[in-house]
Amino acid sequence: MNWFTRVRNSITSLSKRSTDKDLWVKCPSCQQMVFAQEYEENAFVCPRCDHHGRIGADERLRQLLDEGYEVLPIPNVKEDPLKFRDTSKYTDRLKKARAKSPHKDAFLVGSGTIKGKSAVVGVQDFGFMGGSMGMAVGTAFCQGAERALTRHCPYIVVTAAGGARMQEGILSLMQMPKATVMTRRLKEAGLPYIVVLTDPTTGGVTASYAMLGDVHIAEPGALIGFAGQRVIQDTIREQLPDGFQRAEYLHKHGMVDMVVHRHDLKDTLSTLLDYLAPAEAA
């Protein structure tokens, strides 16, 4: 075996173990290639253009809660109650989603502290079937609210969803009033309910618990709305303004209270808890 063959085989072997896909991330905004480790260390925010990338529920809990938090088990619900099928079975879609995720569904609840202040944090994972709201998501949301009521502490929800889960039909839509009732219970108990809107937050989630918070925070550039921009334009037959349905536009027009960079989100939540959390929270 000559020198050239040995070098070629070594390069081929290395490329199989560590590909460009593992080492680099292409920013969906500026289209620049970013070193994956740099991207992760920057909280999945592009260091070139400051685009806030989508992150999973586990990573979000790690970023917001202090060490030692508890992750509540995702509640069991009846799966595929309508025996739904389109191009494939709903059960097959669930299996495919679960093969890519460490969790059974799209909503995860963590119970712990934020800079020493008690809080329960619920996170929607867009990576699991677009974060769609089905019975498991609705039940997990309510489970998080129940934990906040039990601990007598604030409930913070980080939303990211394409809307209701069509495979569960009316049962999915029933999660909207179900979650709304829980936000009312928090209010009656005098407990803060804070919503962090991330990219994207749309559909039935926006029409229910995503817009019922005492305080609404949005990440920069997040898409937030009910119907899609093209649907709205076709309905009203008018050109929509630049930045329509983005976090900054909604903040300017009073739909969200503040737009907060991901690096500052934990500090901002901690400050809000100082102002809003009941003194007896533990």
N, C-alpha and C positions, 0 to 999 in steps of 0.2 A: 504493500500500500504506500503510494507516494505522499509527499507532504501536502499537496493540494487536496487530495481525496480525504486525508485525515481532518484538515481544517473544515472542508465542506460538510463532512459528517458531524463534526462538533457543532457547527452552526445550526444544522438541521435539528440535532438533538436538543439544543438550547431553545430553539424556536418552538418546539413542541411543549416544553415545560413552561415557558414564559412568553406569551405572544404579545403583540402590540395592544391587543384588546385588554390585556391584564394591566399593562403599564400606563396606558394613556386613556384619557376621557375627552371626547369631543363636546365642547360646550354647545348646546342647542341654540344659544343666542348669538354669540360672536363667531361661532364655528371654529374657534381656535382649539388646538390640541393642548390639553393640560395634563401634566404628570399626575397620575391617579393618587399617589400618596399626598402630593401637595393639595389636591382637590379635597381629599378626605380630611386632612389636617385643617383645612380652611372651612370646616363645617359644611362641605359640599356646596360651597359658594365659589363661582368662577373668580379666580384672582385677577383675570384680565378685564372682565366687563361687569363683575359683581352680580351676575345672574344667579338666582337662588334655585339650585337644583332640587328635584323631588327626592325625599328620603323616606325610609321605611319607619314603621312604628317603633321598633326596638331602638334605632338610632335616635329618634326624636325623644324617647323617654330618657335615654342616656344624656342627651344634651340639656334637658330641662330639670330633671330630678337629681337630688343629691344621691350619693352612693348609699346602697342598702335599701333601696325601695323594693316594694313587693309588686309583682305582676299578678293580677287577678286572672284566674283561668277563664278562657272564653266559654260562655254558657252553652250548654247543649240545647239545640232546638230541632224541631222536626225538619229534616232536609227534603227538598223537592216535594212539598205538599201538593203541588198542582200537577206533578208528573210532566213537567214542561220539557218540550223539545222543539228546537228550531233546526238549524243545520247540524246540531249535535245535542245530546241529552244534557240537561242541567247537571246531573250527577257527574257526567264526564268533565264538564267545565270546572266543577268544584275540585275534582281530582287533579286536574291540570294546574289549577291555581295553587293548590296545596303542595304540589310537587315543587313549586318555585318559592314557597313561603314556609317559614318555621311555625306558622300559626294557622289555626283552622278557618279563620275568617278575617274580615277587614277592620275590626275595631279592637284595640288593645287598651287595657286600663292599668295604670300604675298608681300605687298608693305610697306616699312617702313625704318628703319635704323638699322645698325649694329655698335654698340658702337658710335652712333651719326652720322655715315656716311650713306648717302642715298643709298639704294639698293632695288632691286626687286629680290625676291627669289622664284623660281619655284621648287616644290618638287614632285617627282614621288612616289606613294605609292604602294609597292609591294603587300600589303595586298588586293588590289582591282584587282582581276583577274591577279595576277602576274605582276601588273604594266604595262600590255601590252599596246602598242601604237596603239590606234584607232583614229578616227576623233576627239573625244572629247579631247584626250590627245594632239594631234597635234594643235588643235585650241587653247587650253589653253596655250600651250607653246608659240604660236605666240602672244596671248593676253598679256602674261608676257613681251615679248620682246617689244611690242607696248607701254606698260606702262613704261618700262625703257627708251624708246626713248622719250616719252612725258615728263618724269621727268628728262631726260638727266643724267641718273645715271647707274651704272653697273647692269648687269643681272647675277645672280648666279643661276645655276640649279643643283639640287641634283638628280642624276639618280638612279633608282632601277627598273629593268624591265627584263622580260623574252623575250622581243622582240616585234614584231608586233602582232596585234590582229587578229588571223586567221579568226575569224568570219566576219571580214570586208574586207577580201581579198585585192584586188588591191587598194581599198580606204585607207586601212591602210598603205600600202607601199607608197602611195602618200604623206603621212605626212613627209617622210624623206626629199624630196626636198623642201617641203613647209617650214619645220623648218630650213633647210640649208639656204634658202633665207633670213630668218629673222636674222640668225647669220651674214650674209654678210651685212645686213642693219646696224646692231650694229657696225660692224667694220668700215663701211663707215662713221658712225656718231662719230667715235672715242671713243666708249663706251666699257669698258671691258666686256668680256663674260667669266665667270669662271665656271668650271664644277667640282662638287664634286661627285666622283664615289663611290657608296656604293654597298653593297652585296645584290643581284647580278646585274650586268649591262651587258646585253648580247643582241645578235640578232640585229635587225634593229635599235635599239636605239644606240648601240655601233657603228653601221655603219653610223650614221648620227650625230645628235647634241651632243652626249656624247663625241665625240672625235674631236670636232671643237673649243674647248675653247682656249682662250689666255693662260690660266693656267689650268692644270689638277691636281686636288688633289684626293687622294684615301684614304679611311679609311683602317686601318690595316686588312689584311686577306680577303678583298673584292674580290669576283670572278668577273673578267672583261674579256670579250671576245666576239667573234661573234658566231662561231660554238662551240658545246660542245666538251669536251676533247676526249670522246670516238669516236665521228665522225671524229675528226682530226686524231686520231691514226689509225682508220680503213682506212682512205684515204691515208695517207703517209706511213702506215705500219711500223711505228717506235714507240718506247716507248718514251713518252714525259718526260721531266725532272721534278723532284719534285718541287712542288709549281707553276707549269705552270698555267698561267692565273690568278694568285693571285696578289694582289696589289704590294707586295714586289718584285716579279719577274718582273713585268712590269716596276717598278721604276728602277730596276737595269739595264734593257735593254732600258731605255729611252722612254717608252711609256707614263709614267705619270711623272709629275714634282716633286711631293712630296707625301709621305704617312704621314698622320696627324691623331693623336689620337683624338677621339671625344671630349675629354675634352679640347683640344687645338684648335678645329676647328674654333670657333667664333673669338678667338684672331688672328689666322692665316689669316682669311678672312679680319679682320679689318686692319691688317698690309698691306695686298695686296691692299686694297682699298686706303690706304694712298699713295701707290706708283702709282697706276693705274687710280684711279678715276679722272675724269676731275674736275678742280678746281671750275668750276661754277655749279657743281651739287648741287641740292637743294631738 
